[in-house]
Amino acid sequence: MKIGVSSLAVYDGDLFKSLDFVEKLKIKYFEMSTEYPNNNLNTELLKSFNLKYSIHSPTTDINLASLNKTIQKASISEIKNSIKIANEIDADIVVVHPGGFSFLGEPCENKILNRSRESLKICRDYGKEYGVNPVIENMPNHEGFIYKDIYELNDLLNEIEMDMALDIGHAFTNGFREEELYFDLVKHVHLSDNFGDKDLHLPLGKGKIDFKKIMYKFKKKNYDETFILEIKDKNEIANNIEYLSN
């Protein structure tokens, strides 16, 4: 089982200390966010550690579905930068959010969905150039997000020939339950717990998600990609790895 951890769980302002912390726990897989202040990553530092990386592209001020062409173009540029970084550090996966809309954009939902599709296809093609797979993440139950419905996202990705980063916690906040949480297009998984209403990023076992059911389903489907712990408590990482292994 390929179990890793997100920089969300360990980053405390010092990248070296964060990477060292993870490596000392004998964790092999690490998802590095290119969010500020790590938008200008020291890739040589990353490569000095014995870790297998994935990249989470930035989300702040990023909207691939924006009807403002300038914002859309800038957002695509940020994803492209994450793909370049991934290529440089031999990371195969870049996690991408599909975008969203403001309340003023609600009457234009179809145009917004089309804009997202257009942007994602550009990112897909750019990823192919660099040998990197941009995988699209399902969104939590927050106002303004698109593709909160995992079935709608799966349909889109089938259409445009892309893969999914399945966030278990996000799906749970939208009413999807354990037996539904698998698609053949899933190539990357985020794990965190919650109580079904808010995206809390709790350690596994601290909410209501039955991870035993989920892991059984993925094992039955012969899933051989990475599970990334995207929890907020670094002191629970070792416990959660043992929890998953059991």
C-alpha positions as CSV (number, residue, x, y, z in Angstrom):
1,M,0.0,0.0,0.0
2,K,1.4,3.4,-1.0
3,I,0.7,5.7,1.9
4,G,1.9,9.3,1.9
5,V,1.3,12.6,3.5
6,S,0.5,16.1,2.4
7,S,2.5,19.2,3.2
8,L,-0.8,20.5,4.7
9,A,-0.1,18.1,7.6
10,V,3.5,19.0,8.4
11,Y,4.5,22.4,7.0
12,D,5.4,24.9,9.7
13,G,7.3,27.5,7.7
14,D,10.5,25.6,7.2
15,L,10.5,23.3,4.2
16,F,13.7,21.4,5.3
17,K,12.3,20.6,8.7
18,S,9.0,19.4,7.1
19,L,10.8,17.1,4.7
20,D,13.1,15.8,7.4
21,F,10.1,15.1,9.7
22,V,8.5,13.0,7.0
23,E,11.6,11.1,6.0
24,K,12.3,10.2,9.7
25,L,8.9,8.7,9.9
26,K,10.0,6.4,7.0
27,I,7.2,7.8,4.8
28,K,8.1,7.4,1.1
29,Y,5.4,9.5,-0.5
30,F,4.9,13.3,-0.1
31,E,2.5,15.7,-1.7
32,M,4.0,19.1,-2.0
33,S,1.7,22.1,-2.3
34,T,3.0,24.9,-4.5
35,E,0.8,27.3,-2.6
36,Y,2.4,30.5,-1.3
37,P,5.0,30.6,0.4
38,N,6.1,27.5,-1.6
39,N,5.3,28.9,-5.0
40,N,9.0,29.3,-5.6
41,L,10.1,25.9,-4.5
42,N,13.8,24.9,-4.0
43,T,13.6,21.8,-6.2
44,E,17.2,20.9,-5.3
45,L,16.2,20.7,-1.7
46,L,13.3,18.4,-2.6
47,K,15.5,16.2,-4.6
48,S,18.0,15.8,-1.7
49,F,15.5,13.8,0.2
50,N,14.6,10.2,-0.5
51,L,10.9,10.9,-1.2
52,K,8.6,10.2,-4.1
53,Y,6.6,13.4,-4.8
54,S,3.3,14.5,-6.1
55,I,2.4,18.1,-6.4
56,H,-0.8,19.9,-5.4
57,S,-1.2,23.0,-7.6
58,P,-2.1,26.3,-5.9
59,T,-5.8,27.1,-5.1
60,T,-5.7,30.6,-3.7
61,D,-6.9,33.2,-6.3
62,I,-6.9,30.4,-8.9
63,N,-10.0,29.8,-11.0
64,L,-9.8,27.7,-14.2
65,A,-13.5,28.2,-14.7
66,S,-13.4,32.0,-14.6
67,L,-15.4,33.9,-17.2
68,N,-12.7,36.6,-17.0
69,K,-10.2,35.5,-19.7
70,T,-7.3,37.2,-17.9
71,I,-8.0,35.3,-14.7
72,Q,-8.5,32.1,-16.6
73,K,-5.2,32.6,-18.4
74,A,-3.3,33.4,-15.2
75,S,-4.8,30.3,-13.5
76,I,-3.7,28.0,-16.4
77,S,-0.3,29.5,-16.1
78,E,-0.1,28.6,-12.4
79,I,-1.1,25.0,-13.2
80,K,1.5,24.9,-16.0
81,N,4.2,26.0,-13.5
82,S,3.2,23.2,-11.1
83,I,3.5,20.7,-14.0
84,K,7.0,22.1,-14.8
85,I,8.0,21.6,-11.1
86,A,6.6,18.1,-11.1
87,N,8.7,17.2,-14.1
88,E,11.8,18.6,-12.5
89,I,11.4,16.5,-9.4
90,D,10.2,13.4,-11.2
91,A,6.7,13.7,-9.8
92,D,4.0,11.9,-11.9
93,I,0.9,13.6,-10.4
94,V,-0.3,17.2,-10.2
95,V,-3.6,17.7,-8.3
96,V,-5.8,20.4,-9.9
97,H,-9.0,22.0,-8.7
98,P,-11.6,22.5,-11.5
99,G,-12.6,26.0,-10.5
100,G,-15.8,27.7,-9.3
101,F,-18.1,30.7,-9.6
102,S,-19.2,33.6,-7.6
103,F,-22.9,34.2,-6.8
104,L,-23.1,36.6,-9.7
105,G,-22.0,33.8,-12.0
106,E,-24.7,31.4,-11.1
107,P,-27.0,32.3,-14.1
108,C,-24.0,31.4,-16.3
109,E,-23.3,28.0,-14.9
110,N,-23.1,26.2,-18.3
111,K,-20.6,28.8,-19.6
112,I,-18.6,28.4,-16.4
113,L,-18.5,24.6,-16.8
114,N,-17.5,25.0,-20.4
115,R,-14.7,27.3,-19.3
116,S,-13.5,24.8,-16.8
117,R,-13.5,22.0,-19.4
118,E,-11.5,24.2,-21.8
119,S,-8.9,25.0,-19.2
120,L,-8.6,21.4,-18.0
121,K,-8.0,20.2,-21.6
122,I,-5.2,22.8,-21.9
123,C,-3.6,21.5,-18.7
124,R,-4.0,17.9,-19.9
125,D,-2.2,18.6,-23.1
126,Y,0.6,20.5,-21.3
127,G,1.0,17.6,-18.9
128,K,1.5,15.2,-21.7
129,E,4.3,17.4,-23.0
130,Y,6.1,17.1,-19.7
131,G,5.2,13.5,-18.8
132,V,3.0,14.6,-15.9
133,N,-0.6,13.6,-15.2
134,P,-2.8,16.5,-14.0
135,V,-5.5,14.7,-11.9
136,I,-8.7,16.6,-11.1
137,E,-10.0,16.8,-7.6
138,N,-13.7,16.6,-6.5
139,M,-14.7,19.6,-4.4
140,P,-16.2,19.8,-0.9
141,N,-19.7,21.1,0.0
142,H,-18.8,24.8,-0.1
143,E,-20.7,27.5,-1.9
144,G,-19.1,28.5,-5.2
145,F,-17.4,25.2,-6.0
146,I,-18.1,23.2,-9.1
147,Y,-17.8,19.4,-9.5
148,K,-18.8,18.6,-5.9
149,D,-20.8,15.7,-7.4
150,I,-18.3,12.9,-7.9
151,Y,-20.4,11.3,-10.7
152,E,-20.6,14.5,-12.6
153,L,-16.8,14.9,-12.3
154,N,-16.3,11.3,-13.4
155,D,-18.5,11.9,-16.5
156,L,-16.5,15.0,-17.4
157,L,-13.2,13.2,-17.0
158,N,-14.3,10.3,-19.1
159,E,-15.3,12.8,-21.8
160,I,-12.0,14.7,-21.8
161,E,-9.8,11.7,-21.1
162,M,-8.4,12.8,-17.8
163,D,-8.0,11.1,-14.4
164,M,-9.4,11.9,-10.9
165,A,-7.9,12.8,-7.6
166,L,-10.6,11.5,-5.3
167,D,-10.9,13.4,-2.0
168,I,-12.7,11.1,0.4
169,G,-13.5,13.9,2.9
170,H,-14.8,16.2,0.2
171,A,-17.1,13.5,-1.2
172,F,-18.4,12.7,2.3
173,T,-19.5,16.3,2.9
174,N,-21.6,16.0,-0.2
175,G,-23.6,13.0,0.9
176,F,-21.6,10.3,-0.9
177,R,-21.0,7.2,1.2
178,E,-18.2,4.7,1.4
179,E,-19.6,2.2,-1.1
180,E,-19.8,4.9,-3.8
181,L,-16.2,6.1,-3.4
182,Y,-14.4,4.4,-6.3
183,F,-14.0,5.0,-10.0
184,D,-11.7,3.4,-12.5
185,L,-10.4,6.9,-13.3
186,V,-9.1,7.5,-9.7
187,K,-5.3,7.7,-9.8
188,H,-4.7,9.5,-6.5
189,V,-6.6,9.6,-3.2
190,H,-6.8,12.2,-0.4
191,L,-7.7,10.9,3.0
192,S,-9.1,12.8,5.9
193,D,-12.1,12.4,8.3
194,N,-15.2,14.5,9.1
195,F,-18.7,14.2,10.3
196,G,-20.4,14.6,6.9
197,D,-21.1,18.4,7.0
198,K,-17.8,20.3,7.0
199,D,-14.5,19.6,5.4
200,L,-12.5,19.4,8.7
201,H,-9.4,17.4,7.6
202,L,-9.5,15.4,10.8
203,P,-7.2,12.5,11.5
204,L,-8.7,9.2,10.3
205,G,-11.0,7.6,13.0
206,K,-11.9,11.0,14.5
207,G,-15.0,11.5,12.4
208,K,-17.7,9.3,10.9
209,I,-16.1,7.9,7.7
210,D,-15.7,4.1,7.7
211,F,-12.2,3.8,6.2
212,K,-12.2,0.0,6.5
213,K,-15.0,-0.2,3.9
214,I,-13.2,2.2,1.6
215,M,-9.8,0.5,1.8
216,Y,-11.5,-2.9,1.3
217,K,-13.2,-1.6,-1.9
218,F,-10.0,-0.1,-3.3
219,K,-8.1,-3.4,-2.5
220,K,-10.8,-5.4,-4.2
221,K,-10.4,-3.2,-7.3
222,N,-6.6,-3.7,-7.3
223,Y,-5.9,0.0,-6.8
224,D,-2.2,0.5,-6.8
225,E,-1.8,4.2,-6.7
226,T,-1.1,6.5,-3.7
227,F,-3.2,7.3,-0.7
228,I,-2.2,10.8,0.7
229,L,-3.1,11.7,4.3
230,E,-4.4,15.3,4.1
231,I,-4.9,15.9,7.8
232,K,-4.1,18.9,9.8
233,D,-2.5,17.4,12.9
234,K,1.2,16.3,12.3
235,N,1.2,14.5,15.7
236,E,-1.4,12.0,14.3
237,I,0.5,11.0,11.1
238,A,2.2,8.0,12.6
239,N,-1.0,6.8,14.2
240,N,-2.9,7.2,11.0
241,I,-0.3,5.3,9.0
242,E,-0.6,2.4,11.5
243,Y,-4.4,2.8,11.3
244,L,-4.4,2.4,7.5
245,S,-1.9,-0.5,7.6
246,N,-4.1,-2.4,10.0
